[in-house]
Each structure stands twice: as structure tokens, then as C-alpha cells.
Amino acid sequence: MSNSNFSVRQLIEASACTGCRLCVDVCPAVSAAGDGRLSGLYRLTGLRRIAGSRAGLLARLMRRGPIGADDMTRFGETVFKCTLCANCEEVCPVGLHLRDLWYSVRQDVVGAGAGPRKVEAIRENLEETYNVFGEDNEERADWVEDLPDAPEDGYVRDRADVVYFTGCVAAYYPLAQQIPMAMAEIMEARGVNFTLLGEDEWCCGFPLLGAGLKDQVRTFIDHNIEAVRKRGAQKIVFACPSCYHIWREMYPPEFEIFHFTGFMEDLLAQEPFPLGPLDLKVTYHDPCDLGRGARVFEAPRRVIRSIPGVNLVEMPRNRENCLCCGGGGNLEMTDPELSAGITRLKIEEVLGTGARAVVTACQQCVRTMTTYVRRNDVPLEIMDMTQLIHKALKKS
């Protein structure tokens, strides 16, 4: 194989690592597993060895032979035991673009046939049903039927000013469906002219990046862009940070895009919003893709503080230093035990604040943390920002 999965910059960056070990110290997978082979430092060392073995004259001069299939498989196992939280990139003193590099490493591993078998399941589900769970895509907006006053059109309209892009997790996973339900009722109460895409919504493509299948994302981008165009909308709102992140990074800048936290902040600024008091002590968990990925830190906190009676306390690690929930990078699919171990560290930190509830702004974070507290009988409420606003709206 060649090094064609990597840009020249990435190959240079792989050699620029100083070995300072800061990425090891902040890696949630290393902390949960106690295994330094899951760190960015180990990954960069392995990448340099693999890239050097393919470098033609350089490899011959250094007497490096090709990497064996068994070695590549062992390396691949460590590569996919990562949440792609990008905390390693955040602390890197050299400024290496590590998250993009990890995408390319995964693509290289999968191309070498050394990726986990779960990658094939992700590929097949998205190719056949256009959602990561392999569910019938015609049922993507079926959650609307559980709303008490669902409109006849199910919010799937021919024309609208705003598109609410639901995302796969919130569309299909029962535990997360409370988020789009709250979102729809908030938008309705505020008089926002919005539509869902229904079955015309395909996965944003983000799971393909995490699965090492970056080359297949373009098909999903082109389809979703055309689906929004047909509605005549100029704005798109996301409750999912991963959807929002990939639209920012890889989709053409044709529409004005918002994560719900920023959209809600704008709504609050336009005119008074009827939010009732909530006697609740909460802490806020910064989702990796919204915080470190999109640099959205203050809008969620301002929205929380706009609710009368809510007391917001911070965790020791917050904003750009926030600890991952354990649900990113397709880790739950490849190593559920490690994912749960990271979640345990997160919940322990939350409990240390004395908060009765942890508020986040990501359906995956809600799903991961809620699953953990339920399985372990932890007395803690997990909610999305949309659910917190919806609760205050009902109190008004």
C-alpha cells in the first residue's frame, strides 16, 4: 500500500510529535482502560512506522520491510478504541491537527482490511437504509406521532423558512426521541416556520468519518443539500453536535446553520420568551463536537442561566477541557466496555458537583449517560438542553 490516505501535511505532522505525553494525560480511553497503547502518542509512533515502511527509497535505506497483516490488525484495534474527542489536539503544544489525522488513520486501516467488523455493519446500514441503525428511512419522522398535538402533516412540509435536521440517533433511538419532541414543541411555541425532511433526510455522514469511510461521505452531502434546497429554506437547525460539526466542516456554505443552543439564544434575544421557574441545581457537559469541535461554549450557559431558579455549577473539567462522555467515535459499537468505563469517569465527576441533573446539548451524550445511570442505579437526571427549555416552557 501507499500513503495516499494521508496528505503531505499529515505525514509531516506525524513526524513533528515531541513525545511530551500531554495527549496521554488527557485521553479518556487511556484513563478508563489504564492502557497507554490507546493514546495519541502510541498511535503516532505506529503511524510513523507504517508510513516509513511504504516510503520507497527511504524504506530501503532504513531497511524497513512492509508491515505484516497481524501487526496492522493489532494497530487497527488500538486506532478504533478512541472517542475522537480531540482533547489530544486541544493540549498538543505543537498544534498538530490530530482529529483529522485520526480520520485518515482509520481510513488507512480499513483500506488495509484491518478494521473492526462493525465497520462493515455501518457501511451496509448507510448504503441500504441511509441511517446508521439500518432502520426503515421512511420512519425517520415517526416520533412526531407521539406528540400530544401532532399536526396532520407531521411537520414534513413542502416549503419552510427553517429545516430541523433531526439526526439518526434522535430519529430512531427511543431514549433520545424526547429531544426532537421537545424541539418541535419549542419551535411551535415560538412560531418558527419549520419543516422536517422526513424520509428525505439521510445520515449527515459523520459516522462514515469515524468508520474510516471518508470517501463515501460525498453521496450523503449531495443528497441532503438538495433536500434542503427543495424546501426553499435558508436556515438549518441541529440538536446533534456531530451533524452540526460535519455541516460546518464538509458541506458547502449554502445555508445559515445553527446548533439549537445558538438558535435558542437568538430567539431569547428577539423578544421575551415565557420560561417558568425551575428549582434545580445543574451542571453542564460540553459535548466534544460542539465544544472543542465548533468552539460553542458560552451560548449553552447563557441559555441555562436565562431560566429562573436554575443554579448552574461547573465541573472541574469544563469547556475545552471537558471530559468526553464515552459515546463518540463509534466506540460503543467497537468496545462497549471501554465506552462504559469512560462514562463512569464522567458520571463520577458530575456527582462531585452536587448537581441533581446534568444538562448537555447532544443526543448521544444523553443516551450514553442515561444508559449508564439506569444500569447502575445512579440518582442523577440526564437531560438535553431542549428538554430543559421544554420543562421551563411548560412551567410558564
N, C-alpha and C positions, 0 to 999 in steps of 0.2 A: 504493500500500500504506500501511497504518497502522503504528504502532509497537506493535501488540498483542502481539508476541512478547516484549516487554520489560516488566518490572514498573516501577512508578514509581521504586522504589529503584534499579533498574539504570540507568535513564535519568539519574537524579541522579548516580550513581556515575561514569557515563561522562563527566560534566562536572567531576568532582571531581579528576581526574588533575592532578598538579602538574607533570608533564613532567620529573621528576627523572632519568629514564633508568635507574634501577636495574633495571627489568624487562628492558631491552635487554641489560644486562651479564650477566644470569644466564640468558638464553634459549638453550637448546641449539640451536634451529634457526638463530638468528642466528649463533651461534659456528661452526656447521658450514657454513653457506652464505655467511657474510660479507655478509648482506643484511638491513639494518635494517628493511625492509618486512615482515619476518616477526615483528616484535616486538609486544608488547602495546601499546606506545606508539603505533605506527603504526595498530594495529587500533582503538584508542580514538579516534584522530583521524578515521579513516574512519567509525566508528560515529556520532560527533557530527555529521558532515556528512550522513550518510544520515538520521539521526533528525530533524535540523533541517529537512531538505527536505520532511518529511512533516507538519510541525507546524502546518499551517493558517495562522492569522493570523501567527504568528511567522515562518513561511517567507515570507509575502508582504511583511511589514515588512522582512525582511532581503534580499528579492528573490532568494530561493533557488528555483531551479526543481527539478523532480524529477530524481533521479539516473538517468542513462541506463543501458540494459541492458549496454553494453560496460564502463562504469565499475563496475557491480555485479559483473560477471563477474571483472574484474581484482581487485577487492577480495575476492571469494569465493575466488580462488586462494590469496591470502595467508592467509586465515582457516583454511583446511584444511591449511596447512603448519605444523602445530603438534601437539605430542605431548600437549597438555593436562596437562603435568606439574605445573602450578600453582606452579612456582618463582617466577613473576612475582608471584603472590598472596602467597607467603611473604615476599618482600622489600618489598612495597609499603608505604611509610611511612604512607599514608592508610588502609590496611586495606580496600582495595576487594576485593569478592568476585569476583575475576576469572574463576575457573574456571566458576562458574555463568553468568557473563556470556558467556563464550566459547560455552557450550552454546546460549544464546539467540541469539547472533550467527550461529552455524551454522544454527540453525532458521530464522532470518530470511533468510539467503542461499539456503537450499534452497527456502523458500517463494516466493522471487522467481525461482526457476528458474535460479539462478546457481551451484548447487553442482556438484561434480565428478560425472562419470558413474558413478563407483564407488559413489556413494550409492544409486543405483537397484539395483545388484547386492546391496548389503547389505539393502535393503528387501525385494527379491524373495526372497532366500535365507531371511530370517527369516519372511516371510509364508507361504512354501511348505513349508519344512522345519523351522522353529523353531530352526535353528542358523545361525551366521554363515557357514559354509562351503558351505551348500547340500547337505550330505550327508544320507543317509537317517537320520532321527532314531531309527529302530528299532535302529541300530547304535551308539548313543551309549555303550553299556557293553561293546562287543565287545573292548575292550582287556583285559578280565578273562581272556579265553581264553588270553592269552599268559603268565599267571601259572603257575608250576610246579605248584602245588597248588590250582587254581581250584575252588571249591565248585560243586556241581551247580546251585545257584540263581543263580550268578553274582553273588552279593551283592545281588541285587534281591529284596527280601523284602517281605512284606505288612505286617509290623509291626517296629518297631525303636525304640530309645531315641534314636539319633543318625542323621541323614541326612548323608551325604557328598555335597555338591553339587559335581560334577566340573568343570563349565565346558566351553565349546566347544573351546578350544584343546587342553586335555589329553585330551579325549574323542576327538578326531579327528586331531590332528597327530602323526604317528609320533614325531617328535623329542621331543615333550613327554609322550608316553604313559608314559614311565618314572616320571613324577611320581605319577599315580594308582596305578600298580602298587606303588610304594614305600609310598604312603599306606595302601593296603589291607592290605599285609603288616604295617605298623606297628600299625594298629588291631587286626588279628587277633592279633598277638603280645601286645598289651596287654589282650586280652579285651573290647574295646569292642563292644557290641551295636549294629551299624550296618547301614545299607542304602544302596544307590544308588537313585536314582529311575528309572534306565534311560531308556526312551523317554518316560516321563512328565516327565523333566527337559527344560525348554525353556531357551533362552538367557536369562540373567538380565536382559537388556535394555540392558546398558551400551553395546554397540556402537551402539544406536539413538541414545543421547545424543550420542555422538561424530559420528554421521552427520547430526545436525540433525533427528532424527525423534523428539523427546521425546514428542510426543503419542501415539505408538504403544506406549510402554513399559507402560502400564497393563494391556494384554491379557496380557503375559508375567508381570507381577507377580501378577495374579489367578490365573493357571493354576498357577504354581509354589507359591504359598501353599496352594492346595487340594491339590496333590500331596503336600506335606509333611503336611498335616492327615490325609490318608488313611492315612499310615503311623503315626500316633499318636506321632510323635517330638516331643520338646521342645527338642532341640538340633540345630543345623546347623553343619557344619564345612566350611570352604572352604580350598583351597590357592591359589585365584586371588584376588589382592587386589581386582581390579575387581569380581568377583562379590560379595565381602565388602563392598566400599565401597557398591555400589548397594543391597544389602540393608540396610545401616546407614542410608542416606540416604533411600530411597524406599519401602521395603517397610514394612508395618505391624509394630510391635514385638511380634509374637505369639510369637516363638520366641527362645531364647537362641542367639546366633550367635557363632562363633569363627573367626578365621583359624587355620590349622594351628599357627602359631608359639605363639599363646596357649594353644591346646588342648594342645599338647605340653608346654608349661611346667607346666600344671596336672597332667598325667599324671606328670611327673617329680617334682612336689611331693608327690603322694599316697603313693608308695612307691618304693623303689629300682627303677630300670629298667636292664636288663642291656645297657649300652653298652660295647663293647670299645674299646681304644685305637686312635687313628689318628695316625700320624706325618705331619702335614700342616699347612703354613702356608697360611692362607686369609685372604681379605678378604671383607667383607660388603657387598653392594649393596642399599641401601634402595629397594624398589620405590616408585614415586611414589604409587600408590593406597593402599599400606599405610603408608608413612611420612608424607608430607605430607598424604595424604588421610584416614587413620584415626589418625594420631599413634602408630603402633606402632613404636617404635624399640628399646626395651631387651629385650623378650621374645626376639626372634631372637638377640640377642647372648648372653643368658643361656643359651639352649639350646645354642648353639655351644660356649660355654665349659664346658658340662657334659660334653662328650666328652673323655675322657682323651687327652692327646697333641696335641690340636689347638691351634695357635697362631694367634690372631686378631689381624690387624693392620688398622688403619683407613686408608682413603683420605683424602686431604686434604679432599675434599668428602664429608661423610657426614651421616647423619640428615636433618634438614630441609633441608640444603644439598646433598644428594646429586644428582649429575648423572644425568639420565634416560638410559635405555639406548637410546632411539630407537624403541621399539616401540609407544608409546601413541598415542591419538588417531586411530586408523585411518591413521596416516601411511604405514605400509608399503604400503597399498593405493593411496594417492593420490600418493605421491612416494617410491618405494623408494630412490632415490639419496640423497635427503636423510636418510632414516631410517638408511641405512648410514653416512653421514657422522657422524651423532650417535653411533652405536655405536662408530665408530673413536675418537672422543674418549674415550668411556667405557673402552674396552679399553686405551688408552694410559695412562689414569690407574690402572687396575688393575695393569698391568705395572710401573708405577713403585713399587708397594709391595713388590715382590719375592715376592709370594704365588704359590704354584703353582696355586691354584684360587680362583675367585670363587664365593661362595655367595650365593644370593638366595632370595627367597620368593615367586616369581612365575613361572608357566609361560611367560608372554610374554617376560619378561626372559631366561629360559633359552633360549628359542627364538631370540630376536633375537641375543643374544651368541654362542650356539653357531654359528649360521649364519655370522656374521662370522668367527669364529676358524677355522672349517673352510675357508671360501673363501680366506682369506688366510694359511693355514698358521701361525697363531699358536700357540705352545706353551703353552696355558693350558686348564685344565679348568674347565668351567662346570657348576654343579650347583645344584639346588634344595635347600632345607632338608630336604625329605622324603628326598631321595636321600642326603644326608649322614647323617641319622639311620639310614636303612636300611643304609648301609655300616657304620656303627658297630655296629648290631644284629647283623649277620652276623659281625662280629669277636668278639662276646662269647662 
